[in-house]
Amino acid sequence: MATAPTSQAAVDQELEVILTSFDSSYVWNYGCVKEGLRDLYEKAKREQWNGSELLDWSIDVDPESEIIPQPFNPLQDYGPFKKLNEKEVRHFNHGQLAWTLSQFLHGEQGAMITASQLVGCVPWTDGKYYASSQTMDEARHVEVFARYLNDKLEWEWPINPNLKKLLDTILTDGRWDLKFLGMQILVEGLAMAAFANMWKMAQEPLVKDLLKNVMRDESRHVAFGVLALRDYYDDMPENELRDREDFIMEACTLMRDRLVGEDVSEYFGFDKSEVRAIVLESPVMQEFRRFIFMRVVPNIKRLGLLSPRVRSHFEELRIIEFENLDPEAMDRELGLA
């Protein structure tokens, strides 16, 4: 059934405009410049999929069922949470899942806009080819996450301020390599780890299938970033390298801090600062917040950006231990390679 069009007034009310500026480039050399990029583009063409047809949207989803099991709840001993009855606990879990998937949705929109910028600013033809295919991938991801949230969970949350700050930084920076570094290496790398964790735990078949197909695309997107930036930082002046290091450290801190999810607790009338303290101090949640950097750290090292400053910051975040992991091996383990 077709849905009624949204009024222009409602569209304008939900529209946010930011000023972006970057150099766009024509490339008159249509050959391959970066080894591996054309092969990646061929793979992207082969793996295009239609979310409306591939995913079984006829599956009935109870939004307050155990779609994603809760193996550990850091609020289980928190007084206000303990007062919730069984129905309220299910509603709380529903809110948490909707909040998490909403952040995935908003991140995918940021990735879609960034990929469209890369088409203009990346300085090689095969890079423009791939960025064009990624723009389509990200549009599909926005589509399927939005449909699941609105049709199945019937609950969408606003973007987390920390995620919004990082996306704004990526979109408004004029340097093409910062867009790759921010989106392809950091945001996409973190998303891959979060998607994989949720996919492994998911019991609801539609969201499990959705995540698996999105991960297949995201794996290529991270590879695009690694190929595009390979050797780029080898001869960069020290002051410019320092800018990239500062960006990496700030971005990783922002992404760690966005995973608290205190918005859901505030919605249920809990004290936001109390919940934040509990989640930040929870050993299990600390491990999860470290886990999502498993793909980021080794790729930062592969690009030659794991400088003493960045290494020290990663040691403070307790994520330096991931530096020698193999993201491609992780993809093969998930059946994505």
C-alpha positions, 0 to 999 in steps of 0.5 A: 500500500502506498503511503500518503506524501508528507507535507512540505511544511513537515519536510521543512521542519525536519530539514537541517542544512549545513554549509559544506565546501570542498574542491571537486575534480575532473579526471581526464585519465580514465585508467587505473591509478590505484591498484585494486580499486577497479577490482573492488568496483567490479565486486561492488557491481556484482554484489548490488542487491534490492532491499525491497525484494531480497529481504522478506518484509512479510515477516511479522515482528513483535517489537517487544519480543526478544529480538536481540537477547540481553545477555547483560544489563548494566542497569539490572541493580539500578533502583529505578530499573528494578521497579519496572514490571515485566511489560515495562522491561520489554518496552525498555528493551524495545527502546534500546534496540530502536535507539541503536538501530536509529543511530545506525540509520543516521550514520548511514545517511551521513555515509551516503552524503559523504560518498556522494562528496567523494565522487566529486573530490576523489582524484582518480577515475576508479575512485569516482567509480567506486564512490558512485557505487557506494553512494547507492549502497548507502542509500539502500542501507538508509532505506532498509534501516528506516523501513525496519524502524518504522514498519517493524519497531515503530519507533525512531530516535534522534541522532546522538549528539556525539555521532552528529558532531563527527558526521558534521566534521567529516562533511564540512572538512574540505580535504578529501583524505579526511573524508576517507579517514573519517567515514571509510576507516573510522565510522564504517570500521566501527559500524562493522564491529557493531553490526557483527556483534548484533548479527551474532546475537539476533534471533529475529530473522529479518533484522539478521538478514538485513544486517548480513547484507549491509555488512557485506557492503560495509566490508567493501567500503572499509577496503575502499578507504584502505586502498585509497589512503595507502601510502598517502601519508608516507611523505605528508608534512609533519604539521599536516600529519598532526591534524590527522592524528588530532582528528583520529583521537577526537573521533575515537573519543566521540565514538566511544562516548556515543555508546552510553545510550542514556537517552533511552533511560531519560525517556523512562524517567531515570536520572541521565547522569546516574545512568551514564555513570553506571554504564561507563563503570560497567566492566561488560559495557567497557569491554563492548565499547572497546570491542567496536575498535577491533577493525579501526586500530589495525587499519590506522596502523596499516595507513602509517597513522599509529604515531606515538601520540595516537598510540598513547591515546589508544593506550588510554582508551585500552584499544591498542591491543587490537593493532595486529588483528586482521580485519580481512580474517574477521570478514572471512569468519563472518562469510563476507569475503 
